[in-house]
């Protein structure tokens, strides 16, 4: 299929998923990289308490709070 035909199908709102190879899809800038961070126990207890209150893993709280702070700093 030519790009023009693909674009036309997309613009018309047709389902184009059959034409995509999602096994090779990437999200630039969102690749994961593992890091190790040491926290004092009081901080871990506070993080765990908040995570339990929200029903999410500790890691989620850490990621969201850091992302919020970075977004605030970049303004």
C-alpha positions as CSV (number, residue, x, y, z in Angstrom):
1,X,0.0,0.0,0.0
2,X,1.3,3.4,-0.9
3,X,1.6,6.1,1.8
4,X,-1.1,8.2,0.2
5,X,-3.6,5.4,0.4
6,X,-2.6,4.7,4.0
7,X,-3.0,8.4,4.9
8,X,-6.4,8.5,3.2
9,X,-7.7,5.5,5.2
10,X,-6.4,7.1,8.4
11,X,-7.9,10.5,7.6
12,X,-11.3,8.8,6.9
13,X,-11.2,7.2,10.3
14,X,-10.8,3.7,8.9
15,X,-9.2,1.0,11.0
16,X,-5.5,0.9,9.9
17,X,-4.3,-1.5,12.6
18,X,-4.0,-4.4,10.2
19,X,-1.4,-2.4,8.2
20,X,0.8,-1.8,11.2
21,X,3.6,-4.0,12.7
22,X,3.2,-3.1,16.4
23,X,5.8,-5.6,17.4
24,X,8.4,-3.0,16.3
25,X,6.7,0.1,17.7
26,X,8.6,2.3,20.1
27,X,7.8,5.3,22.2
28,X,10.8,7.6,21.9
29,X,11.9,9.2,25.1
30,X,9.9,6.7,27.2
31,X,12.3,3.8,27.2
32,X,12.8,2.4,30.7
33,X,16.1,2.4,32.5
34,X,16.5,0.9,36.0
35,X,18.1,2.9,38.7
36,X,18.8,2.2,42.4
37,X,17.9,4.8,45.0
38,X,18.4,4.5,48.7
39,X,15.7,6.0,50.9
40,X,15.6,6.3,54.7
41,X,13.1,3.9,56.3
42,X,10.8,6.7,57.5
43,X,10.4,7.8,53.8
44,X,9.7,4.2,52.7
45,X,7.0,3.9,55.4
46,X,5.4,7.1,54.3
47,X,5.5,6.0,50.6
48,X,4.1,2.6,51.5
49,X,1.3,4.2,53.5
50,X,0.3,6.5,50.7
51,X,0.6,3.7,48.1
52,X,-1.7,1.5,50.2
53,X,-4.2,4.4,50.6
54,X,-4.3,4.9,46.8
55,X,-4.2,1.1,46.0
56,X,-1.1,1.4,43.8
57,X,2.5,0.1,44.1
58,X,5.2,2.2,45.8
59,X,7.0,2.6,42.5
60,X,3.9,4.3,41.0
61,X,3.9,6.9,43.7
62,X,7.6,7.6,43.2
63,X,7.2,8.0,39.5
64,X,4.2,10.2,39.6
65,X,5.7,12.5,42.3
66,X,9.0,12.9,40.5
67,X,7.2,13.5,37.1
68,X,5.1,16.2,38.8
69,X,8.1,17.9,40.3
70,X,10.0,17.8,37.0
71,X,7.0,19.2,35.1
72,X,6.7,22.0,37.7
73,X,10.5,22.8,37.5
74,X,10.4,23.0,33.7
75,X,7.7,25.8,33.7
